[in-house]
Amino acid sequence: MSSNIWISDITHYYNKKQTSPTLDDINLTIPQGQLTALIGRSGCGKSTLLQMIAGLLIPTEGAVRISGHTVTKPSAKWNMMFQKPSLYPWMTVRENAALGLVFAGTYKQKKERVEELLDMVGLADHKDKNVQQLSGGQQQRVALARSLATEPDVLLLDEPFSALDAFTRSALQTEVAQICHDYGITMVLVTHDIEEAVAMADNVVIMNHNPGRIVGSMEVPLAYPRDRGTEEFGELKDYLFAEFEKIDQAKQAELAALEAQKDIQQTQQALAS
Amino acid sequence: MSTAQAAAPARSTDFVTQLSQGFKNLPMWAQTTVNSIFGMTILLVLWWIGGVLIQSNPDTEAFADFAPGPALSALWSLLGTEFLWDTIVSSLERILLGLFWGIVIGVPLGVLMGYFLAMRQLANMPFQFLRMISPLAWMPIAVLAFETWDGAIVFLIVMATVWPIVFGTAHGVQRIDPNWFRVAKNLGADGYQMLRRVIMPAIAQDVFAGIRLAVGVAWVVLVPAEYLGVTSGLGYAINDARDTLAYDTLAAMVVVIGVIGYLLDAIAVFLIKRYSWHAE
């Protein structure tokens, strides 16, 4: 079971003093089973948007709907993976992975699922270890198994690989994209890494900051698993990078124009007084 | 000849290094046991020297029964008696009751203090102030406020135990990683599950560390508190032994207090280790 995500007319202010909204009139539809990457500089509101999809944050205006249901609170059906694995250090690998099922009261019936998932993410030999004995990459794999255990329709990733070394990172990018693809899970990934976006997503959405807006998107018509060495992959990456830079320069110009205008106003005021 | 003379001291240093090397190669528990026995022996020797000094001085001769010999034989004859066990049980009852209320009051207060900054700011000064007051200083008020001596003593114990538990718990709650809440919420935890699976295991070892400190203070406070009013308990037994000039019994009671205090602390240490989740 997978679901589509509708984001309609979202505008968000963290506090009333903000001059421009953190998110401004965001509309986005993510079809069932699609892998979408939200990219942009820090401060463009992409993480805010992701938290709203997860139900961890309620937008000032507008709403998120998943399969027709308005999201008002977190649920194990739309699960989020964070930058830090945030495992519980008093539990073993297995206990951590099973936690969502324990909360739902279904662990007894679904014990096998936890075992299978841990095998799948390559932790077959580490199930009884304390999570503090694992490497960073292994810990993030436990977090992945924990997220998948509750059979989520939607998997939300908030830069989950950014703290890992390059090899582990690219291995996990490939694996997670493959898993979501195989299980038909709708995935939304927040990242500022262009290669990660091209490696994992079917559709890349570009966001800009101040105010946070969607300013462009790009389809990635490559099959999974993706080979990063191909010419096509490189071209898409370059295109996205160029697109990103163009938007960035436009923003800089806009800001410079604003500054100039302010200067003129100040000079005028100074002259007037 | 001269070579043999030179070799002899060299061999003896060899022996010492070998011995210390051999000791270092023993398993840790064996080293700990040997050193602990060694430490207790030193204590016993000092006690014995004290006894000899007391006996050899005509002014203090009357107190010679404080020495290890009479004290330990008094302890041996006390061991089988109902009196000793009744004494221990009444003291333990007071301690446990005091500790119980200390935990019941201290843990929720500590959780509030750890969780809310305003609560911490509000409570820190008055609590630090109250913490520094010797629990025994509350004695006159306790006697006025409580109908029974037992009630007054338990109150004093509570005044001793509540502060370390409050501060230990608050420390534990402050150390909780906010992401643990976010992840648990995201996985669908309700309030009770959050408490049971996240908050309690996260703070358990800090709470027990607070309880360990509390037990130490409470045990120290209990004995003088039992000097007053009550007719049971270790404090009473000591006072009674002094009044009847039974100095060997008095010293035996001191040993009993030490042994039980040590055991209580060992239980607390065990609990801290049991609930500790820090990687070795």
Boltz contact constraints between the chains, C-beta under 6 A:
constraints:
  - contact:
      token1: [A, 74]
      token2: [B, 185]
      max_distance: 6.0
  - contact:
      token1: [A, 74]
      token2: [B, 186]
      max_distance: 6.0
  - contact:
      token1: [A, 76]
      token2: [B, 187]
      max_distance: 6.0
  - contact:
      token1: [A, 76]
      token2: [B, 188]
      max_distance: 6.0
  - contact:
      token1: [A, 80]
      token2: [B, 186]
      max_distance: 6.0
  - contact:
      token1: [A, 84]
      token2: [B, 179]
      max_distance: 6.0
  - contact:
      token1: [A, 86]
      token2: [B, 179]
      max_distance: 6.0
  - contact:
      token1: [A, 86]
      token2: [B, 183]
      max_distance: 6.0
  - contact:
      token1: [A, 89]
      token2: [B, 277]
      max_distance: 6.0
  - contact:
      token1: [A, 90]
      token2: [B, 201]
      max_distance: 6.0
  - contact:
      token1: [A, 90]
      token2: [B, 277]
      max_distance: 6.0
  - contact:
      token1: [A, 99]
      token2: [B, 187]
      max_distance: 6.0
  - contact:
      token1: [A, 100]
      token2: [B, 187]
      max_distance: 6.0
  - contact:
      token1: [A, 103]
      token2: [B, 187]
      max_distance: 6.0
  - contact:
      token1: [A, 103]
      token2: [B, 188]
      max_distance: 6.0
  - contact:
      token1: [A, 103]
      token2: [B, 189]
      max_distance: 6.0
  - contact:
      token1: [A, 103]
      token2: [B, 193]
      max_distance: 6.0
  - contact:
      token1: [A, 104]
      token2: [B, 188]
      max_distance: 6.0
  - contact:
      token1: [A, 132]
      token2: [B, 279]
      max_distance: 6.0
